[in-house]
């Protein structure tokens, strides 16, 4: 693959419908505030991205695939605040996650596929810890991949704050795939 094929490109616009000042980004950026004051539309030209409400990859997180997002509701945004971003590498290898009822204790379930309803599949309303053994995953606050989003890469997450959440409410999750 050529280097240009592995790079991503995302364009942030201050106004809805790709209007106003814009800023083009092709790598992770921990603080976008100096480039624009608000973000009301985004165009993802290549790769997959996580954008964050606050600097240093903090606050609400939003996973964006290639495509046009004409206003912040299109990416399930709560406001027009985008302050950091990073490209998410896609893994073609197997995906595997282990979710726990408590701090790596209690009931445990292993998943290799998307789960649109934690309650229906596992009879839980919360996930208190997890281990990502393969691929990248996104936790969602509500069923059917809605609500607040949290991206998880390979590693251990002992408590919800480790993946950026303030509470253990996880109602669905999915693999990040191409």
Backbone torsions as a table, in degrees:
resi	resn	phi	psi	omega
1	UNK	NA	142.1	174.7
2	UNK	-74.4	154.5	179.8
3	UNK	-57.8	-40.3	-178.9
4	UNK	-61.8	-28.1	179.9
5	UNK	-73.7	-21.6	-177.4
6	UNK	-97.3	-6.0	179.8
7	UNK	-89.9	150.5	177.3
8	UNK	-103.1	167.4	177.1
9	UNK	-148.7	127.5	178.6
10	UNK	-134.6	140.8	-179.6
11	UNK	-123.8	125.6	179.0
12	UNK	-101.1	137.5	178.9
13	UNK	-122.6	139.4	-179.9
14	UNK	-68.5	-32.6	-175.7
15	UNK	-111.7	164.9	177.0
16	UNK	-63.5	160.1	176.3
17	UNK	56.4	36.9	172.5
18	UNK	61.0	39.1	-179.8
19	UNK	-111.8	167.6	177.2
20	UNK	80.2	-171.1	179.3
21	UNK	-60.0	146.1	179.3
22	UNK	-131.4	160.5	176.0
23	UNK	-140.3	128.5	-178.6
24	UNK	-101.5	136.8	-176.1
25	UNK	-134.6	139.4	178.6
26	UNK	-128.9	10.0	176.1
27	UNK	-151.2	173.7	-179.2
28	UNK	-64.8	149.0	179.8
29	UNK	-142.2	119.8	-175.2
30	UNK	-81.8	-15.3	177.9
31	UNK	-150.0	104.7	-178.2
32	UNK	-91.5	-4.0	-171.7
33	UNK	-56.6	-34.0	-178.8
34	UNK	-72.1	-14.8	-177.9
35	UNK	-94.3	-28.5	178.3
36	UNK	-161.7	154.1	-176.1
37	UNK	-94.8	-25.0	178.5
38	UNK	-147.0	161.8	180.0
39	UNK	-136.4	114.1	-179.4
40	UNK	-113.8	-6.8	173.1
41	UNK	-155.7	153.6	-177.8
42	UNK	-141.6	139.7	172.7
43	UNK	-119.5	119.7	175.8
44	UNK	-98.7	109.9	-177.4
45	UNK	-86.5	-31.3	177.3
46	UNK	-158.0	153.5	-179.3
47	UNK	72.7	-179.1	175.9
48	UNK	-114.3	146.0	-173.3
49	UNK	-134.3	151.5	164.1
50	UNK	-109.4	130.7	172.0
51	UNK	-114.8	148.0	-172.7
52	UNK	-125.5	145.6	-178.5
53	UNK	-68.1	-29.8	-175.7
54	UNK	-123.1	161.5	176.6
55	UNK	-59.4	163.4	176.7
56	UNK	57.9	34.8	172.5
57	UNK	61.4	41.5	-178.5
58	UNK	-117.7	171.0	178.6
59	UNK	79.0	-165.2	179.2
60	UNK	-56.9	143.3	-179.4
61	UNK	-118.2	144.7	179.3
62	UNK	-136.7	125.4	177.6
63	UNK	-90.1	126.7	-178.3
64	UNK	-124.7	126.2	173.1
65	UNK	-91.4	172.6	176.3
66	UNK	-54.4	130.4	-179.8
67	UNK	152.8	-179.8	-178.3
68	UNK	-107.0	133.4	178.7
69	UNK	-123.6	96.4	-169.7
70	UNK	-74.3	-16.5	171.5
71	UNK	-155.3	165.3	-171.4
72	UNK	-64.9	-21.6	175.4
73	UNK	-66.1	-26.4	-179.5
74	UNK	-65.4	-26.2	175.8
75	UNK	-105.7	20.0	179.3
76	UNK	63.8	29.7	179.4
77	UNK	-72.1	149.3	177.9
78	UNK	-92.6	-16.2	-179.1
79	UNK	-163.7	-176.0	-177.6
80	UNK	-95.2	25.5	-176.1
81	UNK	-99.8	113.5	173.1
82	UNK	-129.8	120.6	-173.8
83	UNK	-123.1	-11.5	175.5
84	UNK	-156.1	160.7	-179.1
85	UNK	-154.2	157.0	172.2
86	UNK	-152.5	146.9	177.1
87	UNK	-77.3	141.2	-179.6
88	UNK	-106.4	116.6	179.2
89	UNK	-70.5	139.0	179.1
90	UNK	-92.5	137.5	179.5
91	UNK	-106.2	130.0	175.5
92	UNK	-89.5	-11.5	179.9
93	UNK	-74.0	-179.1	-176.6
94	UNK	-70.9	149.8	177.1
95	UNK	-105.8	137.4	178.5
96	UNK	-153.4	131.7	177.9
97	UNK	-138.0	144.9	175.3
98	UNK	-118.4	123.8	179.1
99	UNK	-110.8	145.5	-174.3
100	UNK	-123.8	147.3	177.8
101	UNK	-70.5	-34.2	178.3
102	UNK	-132.6	-163.8	-178.4
103	UNK	-67.2	84.2	-175.5
104	UNK	51.8	35.4	-179.4
105	UNK	-145.3	179.3	-178.5
106	UNK	71.9	-157.3	179.7
107	UNK	-65.8	144.4	179.8
108	UNK	-133.7	139.9	174.1
109	UNK	-128.6	143.0	177.8
110	UNK	-107.9	136.3	179.8
111	UNK	-131.9	144.7	174.3
112	UNK	-125.7	-0.3	-179.8
113	UNK	-128.3	167.3	177.0
114	UNK	-62.4	150.8	179.6
115	UNK	-130.9	102.7	-178.0
116	UNK	-73.4	-16.8	179.0
117	UNK	-150.5	105.6	177.4
118	UNK	-62.3	-39.4	-179.2
119	UNK	-61.7	-48.0	-179.6
120	UNK	-68.2	-40.5	-176.4
121	UNK	-78.3	-40.2	-172.2
122	UNK	-120.4	-5.8	-178.7
123	UNK	62.4	37.2	176.2
124	UNK	-121.1	160.5	170.9
125	UNK	-114.6	-11.0	-174.2
126	UNK	-139.8	153.6	172.4
127	UNK	-123.4	121.7	-176.0
128	UNK	-97.6	-21.3	175.8
129	UNK	-160.6	163.0	178.5
130	UNK	-159.3	161.5	173.3
131	UNK	-126.1	123.9	174.0
132	UNK	-95.7	114.0	-176.2
133	UNK	-99.5	-16.3	179.2
134	UNK	-162.2	137.4	178.3
135	UNK	74.2	-175.0	176.3
136	UNK	-112.6	147.5	-177.0
137	UNK	-132.3	158.0	172.1
138	UNK	-124.0	126.4	170.8
139	UNK	-89.9	143.3	177.0
140	UNK	-122.9	144.2	-178.7
141	UNK	-68.8	-29.2	-176.5
142	UNK	-122.1	162.9	176.3
143	UNK	-61.5	162.6	176.4
144	UNK	58.7	35.5	171.3
145	UNK	61.1	46.6	-179.7
146	UNK	-122.3	163.8	176.3
147	UNK	85.0	-164.5	-179.5
148	UNK	-57.0	145.6	-176.7
149	UNK	-120.7	147.2	178.3
150	UNK	-139.4	121.4	-179.5
151	UNK	-90.3	139.0	-179.1
152	UNK	-130.0	126.5	174.4
153	UNK	-102.9	178.9	-176.6
154	UNK	-54.4	131.5	178.6
155	UNK	150.8	-175.7	-180.0
156	UNK	-106.8	139.0	179.3
157	UNK	-127.3	98.2	-173.3
158	UNK	-71.9	-31.1	-179.2
159	UNK	-147.7	160.6	-176.0
160	UNK	-53.7	-35.0	-179.9
161	UNK	-61.8	-24.4	178.7
162	UNK	-66.2	-27.0	175.6
163	UNK	-103.7	9.4	173.7
164	UNK	97.9	6.2	-178.0
165	UNK	-95.6	155.9	175.3
166	UNK	-97.4	-15.8	177.8
167	UNK	-142.7	164.1	-174.7
168	UNK	-84.0	14.1	-178.2
169	UNK	-69.1	109.4	174.8
170	UNK	-132.2	114.2	-176.3
171	UNK	-108.3	-12.5	175.5
172	UNK	-159.3	160.0	175.2
173	UNK	-153.8	154.7	179.7
174	UNK	-145.6	158.2	176.7
175	UNK	-77.6	148.7	170.5
176	UNK	-93.1	112.5	180.0
177	UNK	-129.0	165.5	180.0
178	UNK	-70.4	NA	NA
